[in-house]
Amino acid sequence: MDAEAYADLLPWLVFMVIDRRSGLGVAWAAGCAVACAAGLAAWSYWRGRRAPLPWVAMALLAACYVAALASPAWDSSVALSRSIAVLGLGASAFVSLRLTPISEAYTVPLVAPGVPDNPRFRQVNIEMTVALGVGSIVIAGVCALDEFANGSFAFTFMDWVAPLMVGMGTVLWATRRWELFRLSLEGASPADSVASQPARLHQDEPVGLSGGGAVIHQLPARRSSRGLKRGTL
């Protein structure tokens, strides 16, 4: 997928950066993340792209924002809010598998018009969407365990190291999977183009005598110079 697909995951990153133990709280995190998602949605609409992730982020994180304003206890619940926000991303990925994998909104514009009808195209999008869902669930589990962590080392590992490692691993795997599919399309294109062309192999060949499948060109007979002299005498 292209860079804009991964840019649409920025609202969750903004939320997790602000919503931490020494951060500004859930309300600030959710409000900033919703503003980021709204900007991404406007950008995708202006570009004529069909980008579902910013809208998913606005729906999920706006609910977190309203809950944080209504309940001071929720505003201070860093680990739980993180876990629910990321878990919502994973749930959206798995729900999309019932209709259209969420990654197809980002991969269809990158291929030729006939490629989305290929079963391999749908399969690679299913795999990338499942990877997004599994990675989100793992990150949500790590964030939930942060509620029971004690000590600066555990806080640092649960708040930053583990989520970043899982997130980067998921993005790298999805990128590699898409690159392999794209390279397979490029490798198959010459053969496909040859097979799709009409049989014109001998269209421009000189007309000759054919026998046994081979073409024998009829060459003009050479006249000797001696015969030319006799004919002129």
Residue frames as a rotation matrix with the C-alpha (Angstrom) as fourth column:
MET 1
0.572 0.820 0.000 0.00
0.820 -0.572 0.000 0.00
0.000 0.000 -1.000 0.00
ASP 2
0.064 -0.543 0.838 1.04
0.438 -0.739 -0.512 3.61
0.897 0.400 0.191 -0.42
ALA 3
-0.836 -0.519 -0.178 2.12
0.394 -0.342 -0.853 6.07
0.382 -0.783 0.491 2.25
GLU 4
-0.551 0.688 0.473 -1.33
-0.652 -0.708 0.270 7.68
0.521 -0.160 0.838 2.48
ALA 5
0.323 0.661 -0.677 -2.78
-0.033 0.723 0.690 4.39
0.946 -0.200 0.256 3.71
TYR 6
-0.113 -0.444 -0.889 -0.45
0.880 0.370 -0.297 4.37
0.461 -0.816 0.349 6.70
ALA 7
-0.901 -0.162 0.402 -0.97
0.025 -0.946 -0.324 8.09
0.432 -0.282 0.856 7.26
ASP 8
-0.018 0.984 0.177 -4.62
-0.447 -0.166 0.879 7.30
0.894 -0.063 0.443 7.98
LEU 9
0.336 0.061 -0.940 -3.44
0.669 0.687 0.284 5.44
0.663 -0.724 0.190 11.12
LEU 10
-0.603 -0.675 0.424 -2.06
0.238 -0.660 -0.712 8.70
0.761 -0.329 0.559 12.57
PRO 11
0.144 0.681 0.718 -5.15
-0.595 -0.520 0.612 9.46
0.791 -0.516 0.330 14.73
TRP 12
0.899 0.167 -0.404 -4.47
0.166 0.725 0.668 6.37
0.405 -0.668 0.625 16.83
LEU 13
-0.044 -0.979 -0.198 -0.80
0.840 0.071 -0.538 7.30
0.541 -0.190 0.819 17.15
VAL 14
-0.448 -0.049 0.893 -1.74
-0.178 -0.974 -0.143 10.84
0.876 -0.223 0.427 18.23
PHE 15
0.599 0.764 0.240 -4.16
-0.440 0.064 0.896 9.42
0.669 -0.643 0.374 20.77
MET 16
0.757 -0.323 -0.568 -1.58
0.559 0.771 0.307 7.06
0.339 -0.550 0.764 22.28
VAL 17
-0.318 -0.915 0.250 1.14
0.623 -0.400 -0.672 9.73
0.714 -0.058 0.697 22.43
ILE 18
-0.395 0.225 0.891 -1.06
-0.463 -0.886 0.018 12.19
0.793 -0.406 0.454 24.34
ASP 19
0.654 0.703 0.280 -2.97
-0.636 0.310 0.707 9.61
0.410 -0.641 0.649 26.39
ARG 20
0.003 -0.695 -0.719 -0.20
0.293 0.688 -0.664 8.32
0.956 -0.209 0.206 28.63
ARG 21
0.291 0.146 -0.946 0.51
0.931 0.183 0.315 8.33
0.219 -0.972 -0.082 32.35
SER 22
-0.338 -0.463 -0.820 2.37
0.630 -0.758 0.168 11.64
-0.699 -0.460 0.547 32.20
GLY 23
-0.718 0.096 0.690 0.25
0.627 -0.343 0.700 13.02
0.304 0.934 0.186 29.35
LEU 24
-0.903 0.365 0.229 -2.71
-0.379 -0.925 -0.022 15.36
0.204 -0.107 0.973 29.15
GLY 25
-0.486 0.756 0.438 -5.54
-0.297 0.329 -0.896 12.88
-0.822 -0.566 0.065 29.70
VAL 26
-0.463 0.371 0.805 -8.11
0.698 0.713 0.073 11.10
-0.547 0.595 -0.589 27.59
ALA 27
0.587 0.776 -0.233 -10.11
0.476 -0.563 -0.675 14.22
-0.655 0.285 -0.700 26.65
TRP 28
0.291 -0.571 -0.768 -7.10
-0.619 -0.724 0.303 16.02
-0.729 0.387 -0.564 25.20
ALA 29
-0.704 -0.611 0.362 -5.90
-0.174 0.643 0.746 12.87
-0.688 0.462 -0.559 23.45
ALA 30
-0.218 0.707 0.672 -9.27
0.799 0.525 -0.294 12.09
-0.561 0.473 -0.679 21.92
GLY 31
0.677 0.497 -0.542 -9.91
0.165 -0.821 -0.547 15.70
-0.717 0.281 -0.638 20.89
CYS 32
-0.039 -0.784 -0.619 -6.55
-0.707 -0.416 0.572 16.01
-0.706 0.460 -0.538 19.12
ALA 33
-0.774 -0.240 0.586 -6.99
0.128 0.848 0.515 12.62
-0.620 0.473 -0.626 17.48
VAL 34
0.207 0.920 0.332 -10.46
0.732 0.079 -0.677 13.56
-0.649 0.383 -0.657 16.20
ALA 35
0.610 -0.053 -0.791 -9.06
-0.342 -0.918 -0.202 16.78
-0.715 0.393 -0.578 14.75
CYS 36
-0.517 -0.848 -0.114 -6.30
-0.553 0.230 0.800 14.78
-0.653 0.477 -0.589 13.04
ALA 37
-0.563 0.375 0.736 -8.85
0.553 0.833 -0.002 12.30
-0.614 0.406 -0.677 11.66
ALA 38
0.554 0.803 -0.220 -11.06
0.399 -0.488 -0.776 15.13
-0.731 0.342 -0.591 10.38
GLY 39
0.215 -0.566 -0.796 -8.10
-0.685 -0.668 0.289 16.64
-0.696 0.483 -0.531 8.55
LEU 40
-0.800 -0.520 0.298 -7.25
-0.206 0.705 0.679 13.30
-0.563 0.482 -0.671 6.96
ALA 41
-0.145 0.836 0.529 -10.88
0.716 0.457 -0.527 12.76
-0.683 0.302 -0.665 5.94
ALA 42
0.671 0.371 -0.642 -11.01
-0.068 -0.831 -0.551 16.20
-0.739 0.414 -0.532 4.33
TRP 43
-0.235 -0.856 -0.460 -7.73
-0.725 -0.161 0.669 15.55
-0.647 0.491 -0.583 2.54
SER 44
-0.779 -0.033 0.627 -8.93
0.246 0.903 0.353 12.21
-0.577 0.429 -0.695 1.17
TYR 45
0.290 0.946 0.147 -12.24
0.635 -0.075 -0.769 13.76
-0.716 0.316 -0.622 0.03
TRP 46
0.512 -0.167 -0.842 -10.39
-0.461 -0.881 -0.106 16.58
-0.724 0.443 -0.528 -1.73
ARG 47
-0.575 -0.798 -0.183 -8.15
-0.645 0.304 0.701 14.03
-0.504 0.521 -0.689 -3.45
GLY 48
0.180 0.739 -0.650 -11.15
-0.951 0.300 0.078 11.94
0.252 0.604 0.756 -4.50
ARG 49
-0.713 -0.493 -0.499 -10.00
-0.324 0.862 -0.390 8.93
0.622 -0.116 -0.774 -2.47
ARG 50
0.509 0.856 -0.088 -12.23
-0.387 0.319 0.865 6.51
0.769 -0.407 0.493 -0.59
ALA 51
-0.577 -0.811 -0.092 -10.45
-0.158 0.222 -0.962 6.33
0.801 -0.541 -0.257 2.79
PRO 52
0.406 0.866 -0.293 -12.45
0.139 0.259 0.956 4.58
0.903 -0.429 -0.015 5.55
LEU 53
-0.130 -0.508 -0.852 -9.90
0.872 0.350 -0.341 4.70
0.471 -0.787 0.397 8.39
PRO 54
-0.929 -0.202 0.311 -10.25
0.050 -0.898 -0.436 8.44
0.367 -0.390 0.845 9.20
TRP 55
-0.115 0.963 0.244 -14.02
-0.626 -0.261 0.735 8.01
0.771 -0.069 0.633 9.53
VAL 56
0.408 0.168 -0.897 -13.55
0.435 0.829 0.353 4.99
0.803 -0.534 0.265 11.78
ALA 57
-0.575 -0.720 -0.389 -11.13
0.718 -0.217 -0.662 7.02
0.392 -0.660 0.641 13.90
MET 58
-0.746 0.340 0.572 -13.55
-0.374 -0.925 0.061 9.94
0.550 -0.169 0.818 14.18
ALA 59
0.305 0.933 -0.192 -16.39
-0.351 0.298 0.888 7.67
0.885 -0.203 0.419 15.32
LEU 60
0.332 -0.224 -0.917 -14.33
0.686 0.724 0.072 5.79
0.647 -0.653 0.394 17.92
LEU 61
-0.602 -0.737 -0.308 -12.32
0.750 -0.388 -0.536 8.67
0.275 -0.554 0.786 19.31
ALA 62
-0.525 0.530 0.666 -15.23
-0.360 -0.847 0.390 11.09
0.771 -0.035 0.635 19.37
ALA 63
0.574 0.713 -0.402 -17.00
0.039 0.467 0.883 8.62
0.818 -0.523 0.240 21.66
CYS 64
0.030 -0.657 -0.753 -13.91
0.938 0.280 -0.207 8.57
0.347 -0.700 0.624 23.88
TYR 65
-0.809 -0.341 0.479 -13.89
0.242 -0.936 -0.257 12.37
0.535 -0.092 0.840 23.91
VAL 66
-0.003 0.901 0.433 -17.53
-0.448 -0.389 0.805 12.62
0.894 -0.192 0.405 24.97
ALA 67
0.629 0.221 -0.746 -17.02
0.435 0.695 0.572 9.95
0.645 -0.684 0.341 27.66
ALA 68
-0.356 -0.851 -0.387 -13.97
0.863 -0.139 -0.486 11.77
0.359 -0.507 0.783 29.01
LEU 69
-0.719 0.157 0.677 -15.88
-0.183 -0.982 0.033 15.06
0.670 -0.101 0.735 29.25
ALA 70
0.291 0.952 0.098 -18.79
-0.434 0.040 0.900 13.37
0.852 -0.305 0.425 30.98
SER 71
0.962 0.039 -0.270 -16.79
0.189 0.619 0.762 11.24
0.197 -0.784 0.588 33.43
PRO 72
0.497 -0.829 0.258 -13.62
-0.857 -0.516 -0.005 12.41
0.137 -0.218 -0.966 35.23
ALA 73
0.323 -0.364 0.873 -12.88
-0.362 0.805 0.470 8.76
-0.874 -0.468 0.128 36.06
TRP 74
0.744 -0.025 0.667 -12.77
0.562 0.564 -0.605 7.89
-0.361 0.825 0.434 32.37
ASP 75
0.896 -0.417 0.150 -10.59
-0.251 -0.756 -0.604 10.93
0.365 0.504 -0.783 31.66
SER 76
0.217 -0.853 0.475 -7.93
-0.963 -0.109 0.246 9.53
-0.158 -0.511 -0.845 33.98
SER 77
0.538 0.018 0.842 -8.22
-0.097 0.994 0.041 5.92
-0.837 -0.103 0.537 32.79
VAL 78
0.031 -0.641 -0.767 -5.21
-0.892 -0.364 0.268 5.90
-0.451 0.676 -0.583 30.48
ALA 79
-0.840 -0.474 0.264 -4.69
-0.338 0.838 0.429 2.16
-0.425 0.271 -0.864 29.95
LEU 80
-0.276 0.820 0.501 -8.35
0.480 0.569 -0.668 1.30
-0.833 0.056 -0.551 29.45
SER 81
0.581 0.510 -0.634 -9.02
-0.230 -0.645 -0.729 4.10
-0.780 0.570 -0.257 26.98
ARG 82
-0.276 -0.768 -0.578 -5.95
-0.885 -0.031 0.464 3.16
-0.374 0.640 -0.672 24.96
SER 83
-0.842 -0.071 0.534 -6.98
-0.006 0.992 0.124 -0.46
-0.539 0.101 -0.836 24.85
ILE 84
0.095 0.971 0.219 -10.56
0.440 0.156 -0.884 0.30
-0.893 0.180 -0.413 23.77
ALA 85
0.444 0.053 -0.894 -9.48
-0.578 -0.745 -0.332 2.75
-0.684 0.665 -0.300 21.07
VAL 86
-0.531 -0.718 -0.450 -7.04
-0.824 0.316 0.470 0.31
-0.195 0.620 -0.760 19.47
LEU 87
-0.727 0.343 0.595 -9.41
0.207 0.936 -0.287 -2.61
-0.655 -0.085 -0.751 19.94
GLY 88
0.359 0.885 -0.297 -12.02
-0.028 -0.308 -0.951 -0.68
-0.933 0.350 -0.086 17.97
LEU 89
0.039 -0.441 -0.896 -9.57
-0.952 -0.288 0.100 -0.46
-0.302 0.850 -0.432 15.06
GLY 90
-0.902 -0.415 0.120 -9.06
-0.377 0.891 0.252 -4.22
-0.212 0.182 -0.960 15.13
ALA 91
-0.333 0.864 0.378 -12.78
0.320 0.481 -0.816 -4.89
-0.887 -0.151 -0.437 15.34
SER 92
0.428 0.474 -0.769 -13.41
-0.506 -0.579 -0.639 -2.65
-0.748 0.663 -0.008 12.33
ALA 93
-0.433 -0.669 -0.604 -10.82
-0.892 0.221 0.395 -4.57
-0.131 0.710 -0.692 10.34
PHE 94
-0.938 0.068 0.340 -12.39
0.047 0.997 -0.068 -7.93
-0.343 -0.048 -0.938 11.10
VAL 95
0.002 0.999 -0.050 -15.93
0.162 -0.049 -0.986 -6.69
-0.987 -0.007 -0.162 10.46
SER 96
0.140 0.021 -0.990 -14.89
-0.820 -0.558 -0.128 -5.42
-0.555 0.829 -0.061 7.03
LEU 97
-0.857 -0.512 0.058 -13.94
-0.407 0.741 0.534 -8.97
-0.316 0.434 -0.844 6.01
ARG 98
-0.326 0.819 0.472 -17.63
0.394 0.572 -0.720 -9.85
-0.860 -0.048 -0.509 5.76
LEU 99
0.792 0.596 -0.129 -18.10
0.169 -0.418 -0.893 -7.39
-0.586 0.686 -0.432 2.89
THR 100
0.747 -0.610 0.265 -14.96
0.178 -0.202 -0.963 -5.73
0.641 0.767 -0.042 1.55
PRO 101
0.242 -0.733 -0.636 -11.55
0.970 0.175 0.168 -5.87
-0.012 -0.657 0.753 3.31
ILE 102
0.793 0.164 -0.587 -10.69
0.311 -0.937 0.158 -2.44
-0.524 -0.308 -0.794 4.57
SER 103
-0.192 -0.959 -0.207 -7.34
0.146 -0.236 0.961 -2.45
-0.971 0.154 0.185 2.76
GLU 104
-0.160 0.157 0.975 -9.03
0.958 0.261 0.116 -2.62
-0.236 0.953 -0.192 -0.66
ALA 105
0.862 0.486 -0.140 -9.94
0.453 -0.865 -0.216 1.06
-0.226 0.123 -0.966 -0.37
TYR 106
0.511 -0.754 -0.413 -6.21
-0.463 -0.646 0.606 1.77
-0.724 -0.119 -0.680 -0.53
THR 107
-0.423 -0.743 0.519 -5.02
0.031 0.560 0.828 -0.90
-0.906 0.366 -0.214 -2.98
VAL 108
0.352 0.627 0.695 -7.65
0.737 0.272 -0.619 -0.66
-0.577 0.730 -0.366 -5.75
PRO 109
0.936 0.033 -0.349 -6.36
-0.156 -0.852 -0.499 2.75
-0.314 0.522 -0.793 -7.00
LEU 110
0.128 -0.990 -0.057 -2.83
-0.678 -0.129 0.724 1.31
-0.724 -0.054 -0.688 -7.27
VAL 111
-0.548 -0.296 0.782 -3.58
0.212 0.856 0.472 -1.44
-0.809 0.424 -0.407 -9.80
ALA 112
-0.960 0.192 -0.202 -4.95
-0.241 -0.210 0.947 -1.73
0.139 0.959 0.248 -13.32
PRO 113
-0.266 0.954 0.142 -8.74
-0.961 -0.274 0.043 -1.85
0.079 -0.125 0.989 -13.75
GLY 114
0.361 0.488 -0.795 -8.90
-0.524 0.811 0.260 -5.61
0.772 0.322 0.548 -14.28
VAL 115
-0.601 -0.741 -0.298 -6.72
-0.174 0.486 -0.857 -6.62
0.780 -0.463 -0.421 -11.34
PRO 116
-0.605 0.368 0.706 -9.37
-0.786 -0.132 -0.604 -6.25
-0.129 -0.920 0.369 -8.55
ASP 117
0.513 0.818 -0.260 -11.34
-0.850 0.527 -0.017 -9.06
0.123 0.229 0.966 -10.23
ASN 118
-0.116 -0.652 -0.749 -8.41
-0.346 0.734 -0.585 -11.43
0.931 0.192 -0.311 -9.70
PRO 119
0.813 0.456 -0.361 -8.99
0.135 0.456 0.880 -13.80
0.566 -0.764 0.310 -6.73
ARG 120
0.014 -0.893 -0.450 -5.36
0.919 0.189 -0.345 -13.33
0.393 -0.409 0.824 -5.70
PHE 121
-0.553 -0.166 0.816 -5.99
0.029 -0.983 -0.180 -9.60
0.832 -0.076 0.549 -5.27
ARG 122
0.454 0.784 0.424 -8.83
-0.496 -0.173 0.851 -10.23
0.740 -0.596 0.310 -2.82
GLN 123
0.710 -0.211 -0.672 -6.74
0.533 0.785 0.316 -12.83
0.461 -0.583 0.670 -1.00
VAL 124
-0.389 -0.921 -0.010 -3.82
0.731 -0.302 -0.611 -10.46
0.560 -0.245 0.791 -0.43
ASN 125
-0.385 0.326 0.863 -6.21
-0.397 -0.903 0.164 -7.80
0.833 -0.280 0.477 0.86
ILE 126
0.754 0.628 -0.189 -7.79
-0.143 0.438 0.887 -10.28
0.641 -0.642 0.420 3.24
GLU 127
0.318 -0.717 -0.620 -4.34
0.845 0.511 -0.159 -11.17
0.431 -0.474 0.768 4.59
MET 128
-0.656 -0.590 0.471 -3.34
0.352 -0.791 -0.501 -7.52
0.668 -0.163 0.726 5.07
THR 129
0.015 0.749 0.662 -6.64
-0.547 -0.548 0.633 -6.70
0.837 -0.372 0.402 6.77
VAL 130
0.807 0.206 -0.553 -6.30
0.259 0.719 0.645 -9.70
0.530 -0.664 0.527 9.08
ALA 131
-0.170 -0.948 -0.270 -2.76
0.838 0.005 -0.546 -8.56
0.519 -0.319 0.793 9.92
LEU 132
-0.554 0.047 0.831 -4.13
-0.207 -0.975 -0.082 -5.12
0.806 -0.217 0.550 10.83
GLY 133
0.505 0.841 0.194 -6.77
-0.460 0.073 0.885 -6.70
0.730 -0.536 0.424 13.05
VAL 134
0.643 -0.321 -0.696 -4.38
0.608 0.766 0.209 -9.08
0.466 -0.558 0.687 14.80
GLY 135
-0.464 -0.873 0.147 -1.78
0.623 -0.440 -0.647 -6.36
0.630 -0.209 0.748 15.37
SER 136
-0.274 0.444 0.853 -4.43
-0.461 -0.839 0.289 -4.06
0.844 -0.314 0.435 16.83
ILE 137
0.780 0.592 -0.202 -5.67
-0.145 0.485 0.862 -6.76
0.609 -0.643 0.465 19.21
VAL 138
0.240 -0.779 -0.579 -2.12
0.850 0.457 -0.263 -7.48
0.470 -0.429 0.772 20.41
ILE 139
-0.676 -0.474 0.564 -1.49
0.212 -0.858 -0.467 -3.77
0.706 -0.196 0.681 21.02
ALA 140
0.167 0.818 0.550 -4.83
-0.548 -0.387 0.742 -3.49
0.820 -0.425 0.384 22.85
GLY 141
0.770 0.081 -0.633 -3.81
0.359 0.765 0.535 -6.41
0.527 -0.639 0.560 25.09
VAL 142
-0.284 -0.940 -0.191 -0.47
0.813 -0.130 -0.567 -4.77
0.508 -0.316 0.801 25.88
CYS 143
-0.556 0.132 0.821 -2.23
-0.229 -0.973 0.002 -1.51
0.799 -0.188 0.571 26.73
ALA 144
0.579 0.814 0.038 -4.65
-0.317 0.183 0.931 -3.34
0.751 -0.551 0.364 29.01
LEU 145
0.474 -0.478 -0.739 -1.77
0.754 0.653 0.061 -4.99
0.454 -0.587 0.671 30.87
ASP 146
-0.464 -0.663 0.587 -0.33
0.293 -0.741 -0.605 -1.52
0.836 -0.109 0.538 31.49
GLU 147
0.374 0.703 0.604 -3.07
-0.447 -0.434 0.782 -1.06
0.813 -0.563 0.152 34.10
PHE 148
0.995 0.026 -0.093 -1.35
0.059 0.597 0.800 -3.67
0.076 -0.802 0.593 36.26
ALA 149
0.281 -0.958 0.053 2.24
0.606 0.134 -0.784 -2.64
0.744 0.252 0.619 35.57
ASN 150
0.957 -0.095 -0.273 4.42
0.186 -0.523 0.832 -1.21
-0.222 -0.847 -0.482 38.33
GLY 151
0.124 -0.980 -0.156 7.70
0.462 -0.082 0.883 0.65
-0.878 -0.181 0.443 38.02
SER 152
0.227 -0.096 -0.969 9.18
-0.579 -0.814 -0.055 2.95
-0.783 0.573 -0.240 35.41
PHE 153
-0.820 -0.571 -0.050 10.59
-0.394 0.499 0.772 0.06
-0.416 0.652 -0.634 33.36
ALA 154
-0.557 0.689 0.463 7.20
0.686 0.696 -0.211 -1.62
-0.468 0.200 -0.861 33.03
PHE 155
0.376 0.710 -0.595 5.50
0.215 -0.691 -0.690 1.69
-0.901 0.131 -0.413 32.22
THR 156
-0.144 -0.520 -0.842 8.04
-0.724 -0.525 0.447 2.48
-0.674 0.674 -0.301 29.50
PHE 157
-0.946 -0.249 0.207 7.80
-0.075 0.790 0.609 -0.98
-0.315 0.560 -0.766 27.99
MET 158
-0.339 0.899 0.279 4.00
0.799 0.431 -0.419 -1.12
-0.497 0.081 -0.864 28.04
ASP 159
0.380 0.529 -0.759 3.45
0.142 -0.844 -0.517 2.51
-0.914 0.089 -0.396 27.00
TRP 160
0.394 -0.336 -0.855 5.98
-0.771 -0.628 -0.109 2.73
-0.501 0.702 -0.506 24.19
VAL 161
-0.565 -0.822 -0.070 8.27
-0.706 0.437 0.557 -0.17
-0.428 0.364 -0.827 23.35
ALA 162
-0.653 0.318 0.688 5.78
0.310 0.940 -0.141 -3.03
-0.691 0.121 -0.712 22.92
PRO 163
0.467 0.882 -0.060 3.08
0.269 -0.207 -0.941 -1.04
-0.843 0.423 -0.334 21.04
LEU 164
0.378 -0.381 -0.844 5.65
-0.784 -0.616 -0.072 0.48
-0.493 0.689 -0.532 18.67
MET 165
-0.711 -0.681 0.173 7.29
-0.509 0.669 0.542 -2.88
-0.485 0.297 -0.823 17.99
VAL 166
-0.357 0.661 0.660 3.98
0.518 0.728 -0.449 -4.60
-0.778 0.182 -0.602 17.25
GLY 167
0.611 0.639 -0.467 2.76
0.018 -0.601 -0.799 -1.67
-0.791 0.479 -0.379 15.14
MET 168
0.066 -0.676 -0.734 5.93
-0.897 -0.363 0.253 -1.44
-0.437 0.642 -0.630 13.08
GLY 169
-0.791 -0.339 0.509 6.02
-0.169 0.921 0.351 -5.21
-0.588 0.192 -0.786 12.63
THR 170
0.067 0.906 0.418 2.44
0.514 0.328 -0.792 -5.20
-0.855 0.269 -0.444 11.34
VAL 171
0.676 0.169 -0.717 3.12
-0.384 -0.750 -0.539 -2.34
-0.629 0.639 -0.442 8.91
LEU 172
-0.314 -0.884 -0.347 6.33
-0.842 0.090 0.532 -3.94
-0.439 0.459 -0.772 7.61
TRP 173
-0.654 0.120 0.747 4.62
0.199 0.980 0.017 -7.31
-0.730 0.160 -0.665 7.09
ALA 174
0.434 0.896 0.097 1.71
0.400 -0.095 -0.912 -5.74
-0.807 0.434 -0.399 5.20
THR 175
0.472 -0.340 -0.813 4.08
-0.697 -0.709 -0.108 -3.68
-0.540 0.617 -0.572 3.05
ARG 176
-0.638 -0.765 0.090 6.17
-0.587 0.559 0.586 -6.73
-0.499 0.321 -0.805 2.21
ARG 177
-0.351 0.586 0.731 3.08
0.448 0.790 -0.419 -8.78
-0.822 0.180 -0.539 1.38
TRP 178
0.704 0.631 -0.327 1.80
0.058 -0.509 -0.859 -6.10
-0.708 0.585 -0.395 -0.99
GLU 179
0.109 -0.752 -0.650 5.20
-0.869 -0.390 0.305 -5.73
-0.483 0.531 -0.696 -2.65
LEU 180
-0.740 -0.359 0.569 5.36
-0.128 0.905 0.405 -9.47
-0.661 0.227 -0.716 -3.34
PHE 181
0.146 0.872 0.467 1.92
0.590 0.302 -0.749 -9.36
-0.794 0.385 -0.471 -4.93
ARG 182
0.712 0.109 -0.694 2.83
-0.344 -0.807 -0.479 -6.32
-0.612 0.580 -0.538 -7.02
LEU 183
-0.310 -0.908 -0.282 6.05
-0.804 0.092 0.588 -7.97
-0.508 0.409 -0.758 -8.22
SER 184
-0.548 0.188 0.815 4.13
0.300 0.954 -0.019 -11.11
-0.781 0.234 -0.579 -9.13
LEU 185
0.616 0.787 -0.031 1.85
0.307 -0.277 -0.910 -8.99
-0.725 0.551 -0.413 -11.31
GLU 186
0.449 -0.526 -0.722 4.83
-0.764 -0.645 -0.005 -7.41
-0.463 0.554 -0.692 -13.03
GLY 187
-0.609 -0.727 0.318 6.42
-0.486 0.659 0.574 -10.79
-0.626 0.196 -0.755 -13.60
ALA 188
-0.303 0.580 0.756 3.25
0.552 0.753 -0.357 -12.18
-0.777 0.309 -0.548 -15.15
SER 189
0.365 0.567 -0.739 2.53
-0.190 -0.731 -0.655 -9.19
-0.912 0.379 -0.159 -17.36
PRO 190
-0.449 -0.527 -0.721 4.86
-0.802 -0.119 0.586 -10.07
-0.395 0.841 -0.369 -20.29
ALA 191
-0.963 0.101 0.251 3.41
0.168 0.950 0.262 -13.57
-0.212 0.295 -0.932 -20.63
ASP 192
-0.118 0.989 -0.085 -0.11
0.549 -0.007 -0.836 -12.24
-0.828 -0.145 -0.542 -20.32
SER 193
0.152 0.162 -0.975 0.50
-0.520 -0.826 -0.218 -9.61
-0.841 0.540 -0.041 -22.96
VAL 194
-0.793 -0.474 -0.382 1.93
-0.579 0.394 0.713 -12.21
-0.188 0.787 -0.588 -25.36
ALA 195
-0.810 0.519 0.273 -1.01
0.492 0.854 -0.166 -14.54
-0.320 0.000 -0.947 -24.74
SER 196
0.056 0.909 -0.412 -3.54
0.381 -0.401 -0.833 -11.76
-0.923 -0.110 -0.369 -25.25
GLN 197
-0.350 -0.222 -0.910 -2.13
-0.655 -0.636 0.407 -10.64
-0.670 0.739 0.077 -28.57
PRO 198
0.786 0.616 -0.044 -3.64
-0.437 0.505 -0.744 -12.11
-0.437 0.604 0.667 -31.77
ALA 199
0.278 -0.684 0.675 -1.64
0.495 0.704 0.509 -14.61
-0.823 0.193 0.534 -33.75
ARG 200
0.957 -0.009 -0.289 0.39
-0.221 -0.668 -0.711 -12.31
-0.187 0.744 -0.641 -35.95
LEU 201
0.377 -0.904 0.201 3.70
0.026 0.227 0.973 -14.12
-0.926 -0.362 0.109 -35.87
HIS 202
-0.433 -0.563 0.704 3.99
0.668 0.323 0.670 -14.59
-0.605 0.760 0.237 -39.64
GLN 203
0.609 0.786 -0.107 2.01
0.520 -0.498 -0.694 -11.61
-0.599 0.367 -0.712 -40.77
ASP 204
0.730 -0.357 -0.582 4.99
-0.510 -0.852 -0.117 -9.58
-0.454 0.382 -0.805 -41.95
GLU 205
-0.138 -0.814 0.565 7.08
-0.007 0.571 0.821 -12.49
-0.990 0.109 -0.085 -43.24
PRO 206
-0.503 -0.083 -0.860 7.78
-0.822 -0.260 0.506 -12.70
-0.265 0.962 0.063 -46.99
VAL 207
0.637 0.764 0.103 5.53
-0.653 0.606 -0.455 -14.99
-0.410 0.223 0.885 -48.98
GLY 208
-0.458 -0.842 -0.284 7.26
-0.886 0.404 0.228 -18.25
-0.077 0.356 -0.931 -49.79
LEU 209
0.064 0.383 -0.922 6.87
-0.413 0.851 0.325 -21.97
0.909 0.360 0.212 -50.19
SER 210
-0.036 -0.007 0.999 5.86
-0.994 0.099 -0.035 -23.75
-0.099 -0.995 -0.011 -47.02
GLY 211
0.324 0.114 -0.939 6.56
-0.336 0.942 -0.001 -27.32
0.884 0.316 0.344 -46.30
GLY 212
-0.002 -0.296 -0.955 6.70
0.696 0.686 -0.214 -29.27
0.718 -0.665 0.204 -43.07
GLY 213
0.699 0.359 -0.619 5.79
0.709 -0.464 0.531 -26.13
-0.097 -0.810 -0.578 -41.12
ALA 214
-0.209 -0.841 -0.498 8.86
0.569 -0.519 0.638 -24.22
-0.795 -0.150 0.587 -42.32
VAL 215
0.847 0.429 -0.313 8.85
0.049 -0.650 -0.758 -21.28
-0.529 0.627 -0.571 -44.65
ILE 216
-0.131 -0.870 0.476 11.22
0.773 0.212 0.599 -21.49
-0.621 0.446 0.644 -47.62
HIS 217
0.287 0.203 -0.936 11.76
-0.203 -0.942 -0.267 -18.19
-0.936 0.266 -0.229 -49.32
GLN 218
0.588 -0.027 0.808 11.78
0.747 0.401 -0.530 -18.24
-0.310 0.916 0.256 -53.14
LEU 219
0.050 -0.699 -0.714 14.88
0.048 -0.712 0.700 -16.45
-0.998 -0.069 -0.002 -54.32
PRO 220
0.821 0.216 -0.528 15.36
-0.473 -0.260 -0.842 -15.13
-0.319 0.941 -0.111 -57.87
ALA 221
0.695 -0.575 0.432 17.64
0.641 0.768 -0.010 -17.26
-0.326 0.284 0.902 -60.08
ARG 222
0.242 -0.729 -0.641 21.06
-0.222 -0.684 0.695 -15.83
-0.945 -0.026 -0.327 -60.74
ARG 223
0.981 0.036 0.191 22.03
0.180 0.201 -0.963 -15.40
-0.073 0.979 0.190 -64.37
SER 224
0.239 -0.971 -0.010 25.66
0.719 0.170 0.674 -15.92
-0.653 -0.168 0.738 -65.18
SER 225
0.194 -0.275 -0.942 27.63
-0.374 -0.908 0.188 -13.24
-0.907 0.316 -0.279 -66.88
ARG 226
-0.834 -0.522 0.180 28.61
-0.073 0.428 0.901 -15.76
-0.548 0.738 -0.395 -69.61
GLY 227
-0.298 0.815 0.497 24.95
0.899 0.415 -0.141 -16.30
-0.321 0.405 -0.856 -70.51
LEU 228
0.501 0.475 -0.723 24.41
0.266 -0.880 -0.394 -12.61
-0.823 0.005 -0.567 -70.62
LYS 229
-0.333 -0.713 -0.617 27.28
-0.481 -0.434 0.761 -12.24
-0.811 0.550 -0.199 -73.07
ARG 230
-0.873 0.020 0.487 25.94
0.363 0.692 0.623 -15.04
-0.325 0.721 -0.612 -75.29
GLY 231
0.079 0.993 0.090 22.51
0.872 -0.025 -0.488 -13.51
-0.483 0.117 -0.868 -75.30
THR 232
0.478 0.084 -0.874 23.86
-0.072 -0.988 -0.135 -10.21
-0.875 0.127 -0.466 -76.44
LEU 233
-0.624 -0.781 -0.024 25.90
-0.114 0.061 0.992 -11.63
-0.773 0.621 -0.127 -79.26
